[in-house]
């Protein structure tokens, strides 16, 4: 998902999406530890999406504070 799409979402939607991605990241780590990870590139994509969401959430907080 692109950052522009994320900016149009509400804070609650972003938090829900973040929780889903954190659960997916945990699942991928467990699969990697067990040697069952089919697509190693997926972990990198999830990590970057988490960073994007956190960035957009911080932008919204900073924008509402000023």
PDB file of N, CA, C and O in Angstrom:
ATOM      1  N   UNK A   1       0.835  -1.165   0.000  1.00  0.00           N
ATOM      2  CA  UNK A   1       0.000   0.000   0.000  1.00  0.00           C
ATOM      3  C   UNK A   1       0.887   1.238   0.000  1.00  0.00           C
ATOM      4  O   UNK A   1       1.908   1.285   0.686  1.00  0.00           O
ATOM      5  N   UNK A   2       0.490   2.226  -0.768  1.00  0.00           N
ATOM      6  CA  UNK A   2       1.275   3.446  -0.875  1.00  0.00           C
ATOM      7  C   UNK A   2       0.943   4.400   0.253  1.00  0.00           C
ATOM      8  O   UNK A   2      -0.133   4.334   0.847  1.00  0.00           O
ATOM      9  N   UNK A   3       1.876   5.283   0.538  1.00  0.00           N
ATOM     10  CA  UNK A   3       1.700   6.254   1.622  1.00  0.00           C
ATOM     11  C   UNK A   3       0.540   7.198   1.324  1.00  0.00           C
ATOM     12  O   UNK A   3      -0.152   7.631   2.245  1.00  0.00           O
ATOM     13  N   UNK A   4       0.318   7.524   0.051  1.00  0.00           N
ATOM     14  CA  UNK A   4      -0.788   8.415  -0.293  1.00  0.00           C
ATOM     15  C   UNK A   4      -2.131   7.767   0.047  1.00  0.00           C
ATOM     16  O   UNK A   4      -3.058   8.453   0.478  1.00  0.00           O
ATOM     17  N   UNK A   5      -2.240   6.466  -0.144  1.00  0.00           N
ATOM     18  CA  UNK A   5      -3.461   5.751   0.213  1.00  0.00           C
ATOM     19  C   UNK A   5      -3.638   5.729   1.727  1.00  0.00           C
ATOM     20  O   UNK A   5      -4.757   5.833   2.230  1.00  0.00           O
ATOM     21  N   UNK A   6      -2.538   5.595   2.443  1.00  0.00           N
ATOM     22  CA  UNK A   6      -2.599   5.536   3.902  1.00  0.00           C
ATOM     23  C   UNK A   6      -3.002   6.877   4.499  1.00  0.00           C
ATOM     24  O   UNK A   6      -3.669   6.920   5.533  1.00  0.00           O
ATOM     25  N   UNK A   7      -2.607   7.961   3.862  1.00  0.00           N
ATOM     26  CA  UNK A   7      -2.937   9.283   4.394  1.00  0.00           C
ATOM     27  C   UNK A   7      -4.426   9.559   4.355  1.00  0.00           C
ATOM     28  O   UNK A   7      -4.925  10.379   5.126  1.00  0.00           O
ATOM     29  N   UNK A   8      -5.143   8.886   3.465  1.00  0.00           N
ATOM     30  CA  UNK A   8      -6.586   9.106   3.364  1.00  0.00           C
ATOM     31  C   UNK A   8      -7.366   8.301   4.413  1.00  0.00           C
ATOM     32  O   UNK A   8      -8.572   8.495   4.567  1.00  0.00           O
ATOM     33  N   UNK A   9      -6.693   7.411   5.123  1.00  0.00           N
ATOM     34  CA  UNK A   9      -7.352   6.594   6.145  1.00  0.00           C
ATOM     35  C   UNK A   9      -7.364   7.307   7.489  1.00  0.00           C
ATOM     36  O   UNK A   9      -6.550   8.193   7.749  1.00  0.00           O
ATOM     37  N   UNK A  10      -8.303   6.904   8.334  1.00  0.00           N
ATOM     38  CA  UNK A  10      -8.386   7.490   9.668  1.00  0.00           C
ATOM     39  C   UNK A  10      -7.336   6.851  10.579  1.00  0.00           C
ATOM     40  O   UNK A  10      -6.711   5.849  10.231  1.00  0.00           O
ATOM     41  N   UNK A  11      -7.163   7.455  11.746  1.00  0.00           N
ATOM     42  CA  UNK A  11      -6.196   6.958  12.724  1.00  0.00           C
ATOM     43  C   UNK A  11      -6.556   5.539  13.170  1.00  0.00           C
ATOM     44  O   UNK A  11      -5.674   4.697  13.340  1.00  0.00           O
ATOM     45  N   UNK A  12      -7.836   5.280  13.357  1.00  0.00           N
ATOM     46  CA  UNK A  12      -8.287   3.960  13.805  1.00  0.00           C
ATOM     47  C   UNK A  12      -7.998   2.904  12.743  1.00  0.00           C
ATOM     48  O   UNK A  12      -7.559   1.801  13.066  1.00  0.00           O
ATOM     49  N   UNK A  13      -8.241   3.238  11.484  1.00  0.00           N
ATOM     50  CA  UNK A  13      -7.964   2.300  10.399  1.00  0.00           C
ATOM     51  C   UNK A  13      -6.465   2.005  10.306  1.00  0.00           C
ATOM     52  O   UNK A  13      -6.061   0.867  10.068  1.00  0.00           O
ATOM     53  N   UNK A  14      -5.652   3.039  10.496  1.00  0.00           N
ATOM     54  CA  UNK A  14      -4.199   2.847  10.450  1.00  0.00           C
ATOM     55  C   UNK A  14      -3.737   1.950  11.593  1.00  0.00           C
ATOM     56  O   UNK A  14      -2.884   1.085  11.398  1.00  0.00           O
ATOM     57  N   UNK A  15      -4.295   2.152  12.779  1.00  0.00           N
ATOM     58  CA  UNK A  15      -3.918   1.316  13.919  1.00  0.00           C
ATOM     59  C   UNK A  15      -4.309  -0.138  13.685  1.00  0.00           C
ATOM     60  O   UNK A  15      -3.560  -1.051  14.034  1.00  0.00           O
ATOM     61  N   UNK A  16      -5.479  -0.353  13.098  1.00  0.00           N
ATOM     62  CA  UNK A  16      -5.930  -1.712  12.805  1.00  0.00           C
ATOM     63  C   UNK A  16      -5.010  -2.372  11.781  1.00  0.00           C
ATOM     64  O   UNK A  16      -4.634  -3.535  11.924  1.00  0.00           O
ATOM     65  N   UNK A  17      -4.654  -1.610  10.748  1.00  0.00           N
ATOM     66  CA  UNK A  17      -3.748  -2.117   9.720  1.00  0.00           C
ATOM     67  C   UNK A  17      -2.374  -2.435  10.316  1.00  0.00           C
ATOM     68  O   UNK A  17      -1.753  -3.436   9.959  1.00  0.00           O
ATOM     69  N   UNK A  18      -1.907  -1.578  11.222  1.00  0.00           N
ATOM     70  CA  UNK A  18      -0.614  -1.797  11.875  1.00  0.00           C
ATOM     71  C   UNK A  18      -0.647  -3.087  12.690  1.00  0.00           C
ATOM     72  O   UNK A  18       0.297  -3.875  12.633  1.00  0.00           O
ATOM     73  N   UNK A  19      -1.709  -3.311  13.439  1.00  0.00           N
ATOM     74  CA  UNK A  19      -1.822  -4.534  14.233  1.00  0.00           C
ATOM     75  C   UNK A  19      -1.819  -5.776  13.341  1.00  0.00           C
ATOM     76  O   UNK A  19      -1.190  -6.782  13.671  1.00  0.00           O
ATOM     77  N   UNK A  20      -2.527  -5.699  12.206  1.00  0.00           N
ATOM     78  CA  UNK A  20      -2.544  -6.831  11.273  1.00  0.00           C
ATOM     79  C   UNK A  20      -1.149  -7.114  10.727  1.00  0.00           C
ATOM     80  O   UNK A  20      -0.742  -8.270  10.608  1.00  0.00           O
ATOM     81  N   UNK A  21      -0.421  -6.051  10.396  1.00  0.00           N
ATOM     82  CA  UNK A  21       0.926  -6.236   9.862  1.00  0.00           C
ATOM     83  C   UNK A  21       1.891  -6.775  10.916  1.00  0.00           C
ATOM     84  O   UNK A  21       2.764  -7.584  10.601  1.00  0.00           O
ATOM     85  N   UNK A  22       1.741  -6.336  12.150  1.00  0.00           N
ATOM     86  CA  UNK A  22       2.599  -6.851  13.212  1.00  0.00           C
ATOM     87  C   UNK A  22       2.347  -8.338  13.442  1.00  0.00           C
ATOM     88  O   UNK A  22       3.284  -9.095  13.697  1.00  0.00           O
ATOM     89  N   UNK A  23       1.093  -8.758  13.353  1.00  0.00           N
ATOM     90  CA  UNK A  23       0.773 -10.184  13.482  1.00  0.00           C
ATOM     91  C   UNK A  23       1.357 -10.972  12.320  1.00  0.00           C
ATOM     92  O   UNK A  23       1.884 -12.070  12.502  1.00  0.00           O
ATOM     93  N   UNK A  24       1.257 -10.401  11.120  1.00  0.00           N
ATOM     94  CA  UNK A  24       1.825 -11.070   9.944  1.00  0.00           C
ATOM     95  C   UNK A  24       3.340 -11.171  10.063  1.00  0.00           C
ATOM     96  O   UNK A  24       3.925 -12.193   9.707  1.00  0.00           O
ATOM     97  N   UNK A  25       3.978 -10.111  10.564  1.00  0.00           N
ATOM     98  CA  UNK A  25       5.423 -10.126  10.743  1.00  0.00           C
ATOM     99  C   UNK A  25       5.827 -11.220  11.733  1.00  0.00           C
ATOM    100  O   UNK A  25       6.804 -11.933  11.508  1.00  0.00           O
ATOM    101  N   UNK A  26       5.087 -11.349  12.812  1.00  0.00           N
ATOM    102  CA  UNK A  26       5.373 -12.388  13.794  1.00  0.00           C
ATOM    103  C   UNK A  26       5.250 -13.769  13.156  1.00  0.00           C
ATOM    104  O   UNK A  26       6.097 -14.640  13.355  1.00  0.00           O
ATOM    105  N   UNK A  27       4.182 -13.951  12.387  1.00  0.00           N
ATOM    106  CA  UNK A  27       3.966 -15.236  11.720  1.00  0.00           C
ATOM    107  C   UNK A  27       5.113 -15.555  10.760  1.00  0.00           C
ATOM    108  O   UNK A  27       5.587 -16.689  10.709  1.00  0.00           O
ATOM    109  N   UNK A  28       5.548 -14.567  10.015  1.00  0.00           N
ATOM    110  CA  UNK A  28       6.656 -14.772   9.082  1.00  0.00           C
ATOM    111  C   UNK A  28       7.951 -15.114   9.817  1.00  0.00           C
ATOM    112  O   UNK A  28       8.726 -15.954   9.358  1.00  0.00           O
ATOM    113  N   UNK A  29       8.184 -14.461  10.961  1.00  0.00           N
ATOM    114  CA  UNK A  29       9.388 -14.777  11.749  1.00  0.00           C
ATOM    115  C   UNK A  29       9.347 -16.212  12.248  1.00  0.00           C
ATOM    116  O   UNK A  29      10.364 -16.905  12.247  1.00  0.00           O
ATOM    117  N   UNK A  30       8.174 -16.657  12.674  1.00  0.00           N
ATOM    118  CA  UNK A  30       8.045 -18.041  13.157  1.00  0.00           C
ATOM    119  C   UNK A  30       8.279 -19.032  12.023  1.00  0.00           C
ATOM    120  O   UNK A  30       8.926 -20.062  12.210  1.00  0.00           O
ATOM    121  N   UNK A  31       7.746 -18.712  10.844  1.00  0.00           N
ATOM    122  CA  UNK A  31       7.953 -19.580   9.688  1.00  0.00           C
ATOM    123  C   UNK A  31       9.425 -19.625   9.307  1.00  0.00           C
ATOM    124  O   UNK A  31       9.955 -20.678   8.952  1.00  0.00           O
ATOM    125  N   UNK A  32      10.077 -18.473   9.382  1.00  0.00           N
ATOM    126  CA  UNK A  32      11.499 -18.419   9.041  1.00  0.00           C
ATOM    127  C   UNK A  32      12.315 -19.237  10.031  1.00  0.00           C
ATOM    128  O   UNK A  32      13.247 -19.938   9.638  1.00  0.00           O
ATOM    129  N   UNK A  33      11.975 -19.155  11.295  1.00  0.00           N
ATOM    130  CA  UNK A  33      12.692 -19.912  12.318  1.00  0.00           C
ATOM    131  C   UNK A  33      12.522 -21.407  12.147  1.00  0.00           C
ATOM    132  O   UNK A  33      13.424 -22.184  12.460  1.00  0.00           O
ATOM    133  N   UNK A  34      11.351 -21.811  11.643  1.00  0.00           N
ATOM    134  CA  UNK A  34      11.086 -23.233  11.430  1.00  0.00           C
ATOM    135  C   UNK A  34      11.590 -23.704  10.069  1.00  0.00           C
ATOM    136  O   UNK A  34      11.524 -24.892   9.753  1.00  0.00           O
ATOM    137  N   UNK A  35      12.092 -22.771   9.270  1.00  0.00           N
ATOM    138  CA  UNK A  35      12.592 -23.138   7.951  1.00  0.00           C
ATOM    139  C   UNK A  35      11.493 -23.389   6.943  1.00  0.00           C
ATOM    140  O   UNK A  35      11.712 -24.098   5.962  1.00  0.00           O
ATOM    141  N   UNK A  36      10.319 -22.829   7.157  1.00  0.00           N
ATOM    142  CA  UNK A  36       9.185 -23.065   6.269  1.00  0.00           C
ATOM    143  C   UNK A  36       8.774 -21.826   5.487  1.00  0.00           C
ATOM    144  O   UNK A  36       7.718 -21.827   4.854  1.00  0.00           O
ATOM    145  N   UNK A  37       9.572 -20.781   5.515  1.00  0.00           N
ATOM    146  CA  UNK A  37       9.212 -19.537   4.845  1.00  0.00           C
ATOM    147  C   UNK A  37       9.348 -19.713   3.340  1.00  0.00           C
ATOM    148  O   UNK A  37      10.447 -19.926   2.829  1.00  0.00           O
ATOM    149  N   UNK A  38       8.229 -19.624   2.635  1.00  0.00           N
ATOM    150  CA  UNK A  38       8.219 -19.853   1.195  1.00  0.00           C
ATOM    151  C   UNK A  38       8.734 -18.643   0.423  1.00  0.00           C
ATOM    152  O   UNK A  38       9.423 -18.795  -0.586  1.00  0.00           O
ATOM    153  N   UNK A  39       8.399 -17.441   0.897  1.00  0.00           N
ATOM    154  CA  UNK A  39       8.792 -16.225   0.194  1.00  0.00           C
ATOM    155  C   UNK A  39       9.547 -15.304   1.138  1.00  0.00           C
ATOM    156  O   UNK A  39       8.923 -14.516   1.849  1.00  0.00           O
ATOM    157  N   UNK A  40      10.866 -15.379   1.164  1.00  0.00           N
ATOM    158  CA  UNK A  40      11.660 -14.563   2.087  1.00  0.00           C
ATOM    159  C   UNK A  40      11.509 -13.062   1.851  1.00  0.00           C
ATOM    160  O   UNK A  40      11.699 -12.275   2.778  1.00  0.00           O
ATOM    161  N   UNK A  41      11.174 -12.657   0.640  1.00  0.00           N
ATOM    162  CA  UNK A  41      11.019 -11.231   0.349  1.00  0.00           C
ATOM    163  C   UNK A  41       9.791 -10.632   1.024  1.00  0.00           C
ATOM    164  O   UNK A  41       9.708  -9.415   1.187  1.00  0.00           O
ATOM    165  N   UNK A  42       8.847 -11.463   1.413  1.00  0.00           N
ATOM    166  CA  UNK A  42       7.619 -10.982   2.038  1.00  0.00           C
ATOM    167  C   UNK A  42       7.901 -10.295   3.371  1.00  0.00           C
ATOM    168  O   UNK A  42       7.236  -9.316   3.710  1.00  0.00           O
ATOM    169  N   UNK A  43       8.867 -10.785   4.125  1.00  0.00           N
ATOM    170  CA  UNK A  43       9.202 -10.195   5.421  1.00  0.00           C
ATOM    171  C   UNK A  43       9.690  -8.756   5.237  1.00  0.00           C
ATOM    172  O   UNK A  43       9.348  -7.882   6.034  1.00  0.00           O
ATOM    173  N   UNK A  44      10.468  -8.508   4.216  1.00  0.00           N
ATOM    174  CA  UNK A  44      10.971  -7.166   3.947  1.00  0.00           C
ATOM    175  C   UNK A  44       9.824  -6.229   3.572  1.00  0.00           C
ATOM    176  O   UNK A  44       9.803  -5.077   4.005  1.00  0.00           O
ATOM    177  N   UNK A  45       8.877  -6.708   2.777  1.00  0.00           N
ATOM    178  CA  UNK A  45       7.734  -5.888   2.375  1.00  0.00           C
ATOM    179  C   UNK A  45       6.872  -5.526   3.577  1.00  0.00           C
ATOM    180  O   UNK A  45       6.415  -4.389   3.700  1.00  0.00           O
ATOM    181  N   UNK A  46       6.653  -6.482   4.452  1.00  0.00           N
ATOM    182  CA  UNK A  46       5.844  -6.233   5.644  1.00  0.00           C
ATOM    183  C   UNK A  46       6.539  -5.216   6.536  1.00  0.00           C
ATOM    184  O   UNK A  46       5.891  -4.313   7.067  1.00  0.00           O
ATOM    185  N   UNK A  47       7.842  -5.351   6.706  1.00  0.00           N
ATOM    186  CA  UNK A  47       8.604  -4.429   7.543  1.00  0.00           C
ATOM    187  C   UNK A  47       8.524  -2.995   7.000  1.00  0.00           C
ATOM    188  O   UNK A  47       8.394  -2.043   7.769  1.00  0.00           O
ATOM    189  N   UNK A  48       8.604  -2.850   5.681  1.00  0.00           N
ATOM    190  CA  UNK A  48       8.528  -1.520   5.077  1.00  0.00           C
ATOM    191  C   UNK A  48       7.122  -0.939   5.205  1.00  0.00           C
ATOM    192  O   UNK A  48       6.967   0.264   5.411  1.00  0.00           O
ATOM    193  N   UNK A  49       6.095  -1.783   5.085  1.00  0.00           N
ATOM    194  CA  UNK A  49       4.730  -1.304   5.244  1.00  0.00           C
ATOM    195  C   UNK A  49       4.471  -0.842   6.675  1.00  0.00           C
ATOM    196  O   UNK A  49       3.761   0.138   6.895  1.00  0.00           O
ATOM    197  N   UNK A  50       5.044  -1.544   7.640  1.00  0.00           N
ATOM    198  CA  UNK A  50       4.920  -1.127   9.041  1.00  0.00           C
ATOM    199  C   UNK A  50       5.548   0.251   9.214  1.00  0.00           C
ATOM    200  O   UNK A  50       4.973   1.115   9.877  1.00  0.00           O
ATOM    201  N   UNK A  51       6.701   0.459   8.635  1.00  0.00           N
ATOM    202  CA  UNK A  51       7.378   1.749   8.738  1.00  0.00           C
ATOM    203  C   UNK A  51       6.555   2.849   8.072  1.00  0.00           C
ATOM    204  O   UNK A  51       6.474   3.962   8.591  1.00  0.00           O
ATOM    205  N   UNK A  52       5.946   2.547   6.929  1.00  0.00           N
ATOM    206  CA  UNK A  52       5.117   3.539   6.244  1.00  0.00           C
ATOM    207  C   UNK A  52       3.935   3.949   7.109  1.00  0.00           C
ATOM    208  O   UNK A  52       3.633   5.136   7.233  1.00  0.00           O
ATOM    209  N   UNK A  53       3.269   2.970   7.707  1.00  0.00           N
ATOM    210  CA  UNK A  53       2.109   3.271   8.537  1.00  0.00           C
ATOM    211  C   UNK A  53       2.515   4.107   9.737  1.00  0.00           C
ATOM    212  O   UNK A  53       1.840   5.079  10.076  1.00  0.00           O
ATOM    213  N   UNK A  54       3.615   3.737  10.384  1.00  0.00           N
ATOM    214  CA  UNK A  54       4.072   4.504  11.544  1.00  0.00           C
ATOM    215  C   UNK A  54       4.427   5.936  11.143  1.00  0.00           C
ATOM    216  O   UNK A  54       4.160   6.872  11.898  1.00  0.00           O
ATOM    217  N   UNK A  55       5.016   6.113   9.981  1.00  0.00           N
ATOM    218  CA  UNK A  55       5.365   7.440   9.502  1.00  0.00           C
ATOM    219  C   UNK A  55       4.113   8.283   9.276  1.00  0.00           C
ATOM    220  O   UNK A  55       4.055   9.440   9.693  1.00  0.00           O
ATOM    221  N   UNK A  56       3.122   7.706   8.621  1.00  0.00           N
ATOM    222  CA  UNK A  56       1.879   8.431   8.355  1.00  0.00           C
ATOM    223  C   UNK A  56       1.169   8.760   9.666  1.00  0.00           C
ATOM    224  O   UNK A  56       0.622   9.853   9.818  1.00  0.00           O
ATOM    225  N   UNK A  57       1.175   7.832  10.604  1.00  0.00           N
ATOM    226  CA  UNK A  57       0.531   8.084  11.905  1.00  0.00           C
ATOM    227  C   UNK A  57       1.237   9.244  12.619  1.00  0.00           C
ATOM    228  O   UNK A  57       0.575  10.106  13.197  1.00  0.00           O
ATOM    229  N   UNK A  58       2.559   9.272  12.583  1.00  0.00           N
ATOM    230  CA  UNK A  58       3.302  10.362  13.217  1.00  0.00           C
ATOM    231  C   UNK A  58       3.065  11.696  12.510  1.00  0.00           C
ATOM    232  O   UNK A  58       3.017  12.741  13.159  1.00  0.00           O
ATOM    233  N   UNK A  59       2.916  11.664  11.185  1.00  0.00           N
ATOM    234  CA  UNK A  59       2.610  12.887  10.443  1.00  0.00           C
ATOM    235  C   UNK A  59       1.255  13.430  10.872  1.00  0.00           C
ATOM    236  O   UNK A  59       1.098  14.637  11.055  1.00  0.00           O
ATOM    237  N   UNK A  60       0.276  12.547  11.031  1.00  0.00           N
ATOM    238  CA  UNK A  60      -1.057  12.976  11.445  1.00  0.00           C
ATOM    239  C   UNK A  60      -1.028  13.573  12.850  1.00  0.00           C
ATOM    240  O   UNK A  60      -1.688  14.576  13.122  1.00  0.00           O
ATOM    241  N   UNK A  61      -0.262  12.950  13.732  1.00  0.00           N
ATOM    242  CA  UNK A  61      -0.155  13.464  15.109  1.00  0.00           C
ATOM    243  C   UNK A  61       0.528  14.833  15.105  1.00  0.00           C
ATOM    244  O   UNK A  61       0.076  15.758  15.780  1.00  0.00           O
ATOM    245  N   UNK A  62       1.596  14.956  14.358  1.00  0.00           N
ATOM    246  CA  UNK A  62       2.327  16.227  14.285  1.00  0.00           C
ATOM    247  C   UNK A  62       1.471  17.311  13.623  1.00  0.00           C
ATOM    248  O   UNK A  62       1.533  18.480  14.005  1.00  0.00           O
ATOM    249  N   UNK A  63       0.682  16.916  12.640  1.00  0.00           N
ATOM    250  CA  UNK A  63      -0.176  17.883  11.955  1.00  0.00           C
ATOM    251  C   UNK A  63      -1.307  18.381  12.838  1.00  0.00           C
ATOM    252  O   UNK A  63      -1.701  19.543  12.740  1.00  0.00           O
ATOM    253  N   UNK A  64      -1.828  17.533  13.688  1.00  0.00           N
ATOM    254  CA  UNK A  64      -2.929  17.951  14.564  1.00  0.00           C
ATOM    255  C   UNK A  64      -2.417  18.730  15.762  1.00  0.00           C
ATOM    256  O   UNK A  64      -3.170  19.494  16.364  1.00  0.00           O
ATOM    257  N   UNK A  65      -1.155  18.554  16.119  1.00  0.00           N
ATOM    258  CA  UNK A  65      -0.593  19.244  17.272  1.00  0.00           C
ATOM    259  C   UNK A  65      -0.269  20.703  16.948  1.00  0.00           C
ATOM    260  O   UNK A  65      -0.308  21.563  17.827  1.00  0.00           O
ATOM    261  N   UNK A  66       0.049  20.973  15.688  1.00  0.00           N
ATOM    262  CA  UNK A  66       0.439  22.351  15.348  1.00  0.00           C
ATOM    263  C   UNK A  66      -0.696  23.151  14.784  1.00  0.00           C
ATOM    264  O   UNK A  66      -0.519  24.324  14.453  1.00  0.00           O
TER     265      UNK A  66
END
